[in-house]
Amino acid sequence: MESPSAKDFVWIYVKGMAMGAADIVPGVSGGTVAFITGIYERLIDSIGAMGPKTIGILLKQGPLAAWRSVDGNFLLTLMLGILTSIFTLSKILSHLLKTQPELLWSFFFGLILVSALYIGKQIPRWQLNTVLGLAGGAVTAFLITTVSPQQIALNPLTLFIAGAIAICAMVLPGISGSFILLLMGMYAHVIGAVKSLELINLAIFAAGCVFGLLLFTRLLSWLLHHYHNLTMAVLTGFMLGSLNKIWPWKQTLTTRINSHGETVPVDQANVLPQSYLELTGQDPKLMLSVLLMVFAVVLVLFLERLGKTKSSEPTADR
């Protein structure tokens, strides 16, 4: 097979940056970006390949063979892109969430809506089980978005568990790892650790992520290979159900003071744009919001085309 070029890895790095940017925002999943850029199943298979078999290859054939068995170049390049976004964009996106929430949520609403339709197109034939899977995924994701955030004490164990749970959500389209952290009351702790470079806390959280990722992706990889259409239907449902969280215009019902002394919303209700000004006293920015939704749709269509043209991404080093 043809060897991967530097351009191939640049595109993988860019896709990793897009995944990292999505994962920062509570309610948006990096798995969605992986899907629409055409690397989702490769990502799941690569991570799922890690395990006892990898150790056997390492002992019998050496480090290079073990690295290739898990598609190591692909994973490393993607991870570098994700980490680049997390460490460079976390402050920018946190700022936008505070100052321009309607516009940011509008963009992501359009992104996830058209992405769900794109994923649904990957199912060649809809049957009763896929329709039920779609409905089940949508209801599950919707119910998750209605849960009120809780506050869990910060300690090494809870940080490890939070990492293990959140990473599972991050690889599921429509289920946001950041939102799961928010529900657990751990989001501010993790973002604070990233901003302040609290290496010990970051290492504990990363260890939890690795633990959860290795277990969950093996299951997901098996499901994609044995029940592909049903799994895709459930994932599409997850994305549609998550739109409840992404709706741009919300009325805050209750608030709390976070660990940084800031007032943050706890319970919010979705409202129509025409009611938003009356209920909140803020401009709904309807025209610009709609334009951003349209831009998101165009972006996904572009990424879909890019995913097709790059469908022959490097496989020689697997």
N, C-alpha and C positions, 0 to 999 in steps of 0.2 A: 504494500500500500504506500501511497504518497506520504512523505514525511510532513508533519505539521510545519507551517511557516510562522515567521515572527508576526505576520499580520493576523493569523488565526488566533494567536495568544493575546494580541492587542484587543481583538473583539471580545474574547472571553473575559479579559480584564475589565473592559467597559461594561459588559453585562453584569459582572460582579459588583461594580460600582453602583449600577442601577438597582441591584438587589439590596445592597447595603443602605442606599438612600430610602428605599421603600420600607425596610425593616425598622428604621428609626422612628417612623410615624406610627403612633398607636392606631390600629385599625387597618393598616395596610401591610400586606405580606410580601416578602421577598420571593416566596414561592410563585406568586402571581407573575412577577417579572421573569422568573426562570421559565415559566410556561410559555409566555408570549414571545420569548426570544429563542425558543426551540431547544433549550438545554435541560428541561426539567427531568426527563426520564434518564438522561445520561448522568445528571447530578445524583439522583436517587440510587441508580445502579452503582455508581462509583463509591459512594459512601457505604452502601449496603454490602459491597464486596469486602470491606474490612472485617476481619475476624480471625478465628483460629486458622483458617485456610491461608491467610496472608502470612501468618507466622511460619507455617509449614513451607511456603514458597521461599520465605526469607532464609530459612535454615538450609534448604536443599539447593536453591538456585541463586541465592544472593540478594543483596539490597536492590539492585537494578530491576530484577525480575519482579520482586515484591512491589516496587514502586509502580511498575507498569501494570501490574495486576489490578491495582486500584485506580488506574488512570490518574496517577499522581500529579503529572504536569498540569492537567486540566483543573484538578482540585486546588492546587497551590495557586495557580493564576487567578482562579475565581475568588479564592479566599483573600488574596492580596487586594483585589478590587473591592470586596465587601468591607474589609478593614479600612481601606482608604476613605471610603464614604463615611463610615462610622466616626472616624477621628477628624474628618475635615468638614462634614456637613451637619453634625449633631447640633452645633450652636446655631447654624443658619436655620435649620428646620424647626428647632425649638423656638426661635425668634418669630418665625412665620406663623407657628401655631398660636402664638400669643397676640400678634399684631394683625395678621391677615387670615384668620381661620376659615372664613367663608370661601376665599379664593383657593386656599390650599386644599380644603375638603372637596371643592367643586372639581378640581383637577383630578383628584384621586377617585371621586365618584364616577366620572366619565371613564377613567382608566379601568376600574374594576368592572363596570357594567359591560363595556365592550370586550374586555378580556374573558368574562364569563361566557359571552356569546361565542367568542373565538374557540374556547375550550369545548363548548358544547358541539361545535362543528366537527371536532375530532372524533365524535362517536358516529360511526357509519350507519348504524341502525338502532333506532330507539324502540325498546320493548318494555313490557310491564316492569321488569326488575330495574331497568335503568331509570324509568320514570319515578319509581318508588325511591331509588337511590338519590335522585335529584331532589325530591321532596324532603327526604330524610336529612340530607346534607343542609338544605336551606333552613329547615326548622331548627336543626342543631345550632347552626351558626347564628341564626336570629336570636335564639334563647341566650346564647353566650353574650351577645351584645347588650342584652337587657339586664345582665347581672350587675349589681352595684359594686364598685370597688371596695376591697377590704384592706385592712392595714395589718401586715404581718411583721413581727419583730425581726429586725435585721441581725442575723448571726451567720456563721459559716454554713450551718446545715440548711437554713432557709434559703440562703443565697445559692447553694448548690442545687437544691430542689427547684428553685425558680429557674435556673439555667436549663435544667433537664426538661422541664415542662415547656418553657418558652421556645426552646429550639425546635421542639416537635411542631409547635404551631407555626414557626417561621418557614418550615418547608412545606406547609399546607397552603395552597392558594386560598385566599379569602379568610384565613384564620391568622390574625396578626400576633406574632410573638410579643411585640411591644404592648399590644392591648392586653394580652394575658398577664404581662408584668404589671400593667396598670391595675388590673382586677385584683392582683395579689398585693398591691400596695408597694411593689418593689421597683417600679419604673424609675421613680426619682432617685432611688439609691443607685441603680445601675448607671443611669445617665450621669449622675454626679460622680461616680467612680471613673467613668470615661473622661469626663471633663477635667477631673483633678488627677488623673493617672494614678489612682489608688491600686497599685499593682497586685497587692495581696488579694483584695476583694475581686479584682478582675480575673485573677488566676483561679480562684474558687468558682466564680461564675462560669468561666470557660471550661473548667473540669466538668461541671454539671452539664454544660452544653454538649461536650464530647460524649459523655455517658448516655444522655438521652438520644442524641443523634444516631449513635451506632446501633442502639436497640430499635428505635422507631423506623429508621430508613430500611432496615432489613425486612421488616414487616411490609412497609409500603412498596418496596421493590418487588416482593413476592406477589402482592396484590395486583400490581400493574402488569406483571407477566402472566398471571393466572386468571385474573378477572378484570381485564383492561377496561372494557366499556363501562362496567358497573363502577369501577373505581373512578373513572373520569367523570361519570355522572354525579357521583357523590361530591367530588372536588368542585364541579360546576355549581352544585347546590350550595356548597360552603361559600363560594364567592357571591352568589345572589343573596344569601341570607345575611352576609356581612354588610350589605349596602345600608342596612338600618343604622349601623355605626358611622358610616361615611357621609350620610346626608348632611349637606353643608349648613343648613339653617336650623339652629337648635336654641331652645329656651332653657336656661339653667334654672333648675328647681331648688337644688341644695348645693352648698359648697362646704369645703373644709380647708383648714390651714395645713399645708404640707410641712415637711421637715426643714424647708428653707424659709419658712415664715410667709409663704405666698398663698393667696387665696385661689384655690383651684376647684373646678366643678366636680360634683359627685354624681348627681342625678340630672339628666337632661332629657328634654322631650323634643322630638322633631316637629317643626312647624313649617307652614307654607311660606314662600318668600314674601308674599303680600302681607302676611301677619307678623313677619319678623321685626319690621320697623316699629310697629305698634307695641309689641310685647317686650322688645329689648331696647328700643331707642337707638338701634344701630342700623346703618344703611345695609341692605341685603346685597348690594353690588351685583344686581341680577344680570345685567348685560355682560359685564366682565366675567362673571361666574359661568354663564352659558358659553362664552367664547373659550374659556379654559376647559370646559367639558368637551367641546368640539375639538380643541387642540389635542386633548388626551386620546380621543377616538382616532384622530389622524396619526398620532404617535404610535398607537398600537398597530394600526394598519401598516405603518412603516416597519415596525419591529417584526410583524408577521412576515412581511416580504423579506426582511433581512434574515429571519430564521430559516426561510425556505432556501434562500441563496447560500446560506451557510450550513445547510443540512449535511454537507460532507465535511464537517469540522474534523480536526485531527483525530484519527482512531488508531494510527499505527503504533502509538506508544501505550495503548491500553494493555 
